[in-house]
Amino acid sequence: MWNYEKRLQFPVNIKDPNPKLAQIIMSQYGGPDGEMGASMRYLSQRYAMPYGKVAGLLTDIGTEELAHLEIVAAIIHQLTRNLTAEEIEKGGLAPYYTDHTVGIWPQAVGGVPFLLLQNSNPKVTPLRTL
């Protein structure tokens, strides 16, 4: 197991909201190659790994990806904090906010919700098959 410290690994301190940038960064949160997918792939593949040290390494990498997920969520939150309805509309976030309000929800920039097995790289193979 690991210990959670209630602080970001790297502090995020964004002063000016920017909904257009938030919309792009959202894919890094829950898009096909985002942090959520990466963490789930590492943490899931560890159970098929026949070598204990490698399984432990996959756990370490997966939990590190969860820390990245938290950082990206903080970035999106700060980029969208205190936006007016007009800024949300102009920034292209109206459909997102219609469904999720101010919550950070995993999805790709095109609005596709997070799917664990979704990946933009067709060459991704489970590590056990290598």
C-alpha positions, 0 to 999 in steps of 0.5 A: 500500500502507499500513503497519501499526502494531502498535497499535490506532487507539483503545486498548480497555481493558475491565476487566469481562467481559460476555458479553451485551454481547459477543454484541451487539457481535459483529454489528458485527464480522461481521454484515450491517452490520459492519466486515468486510462494510464493508471487503470492499465498499469494497475490492471495489468499487474495482476497478469504479471507472473513476476512479483518485482515487475507486478510491484513496479506496475503498481508503483507506476499506476499509483504515480499516474493517479498522482498525475490525474490529481494534478491535471484535475487541479489544472482543469479546475483552476482554468474553469474556476468562477467562469460566467455562463457567457465564458463557458459558452464562448469557451466551448464548454457548454455541453460539458457543463450541461452534463457535469456542472463544475465537477471534473469528469473524465472525458476526451476533448471531443466529449467522448466519456472515459472508457478504460480500454480506449486507447489511440495507439493500436499497437498497445498490447497487454504486457503479459503477451510480450 
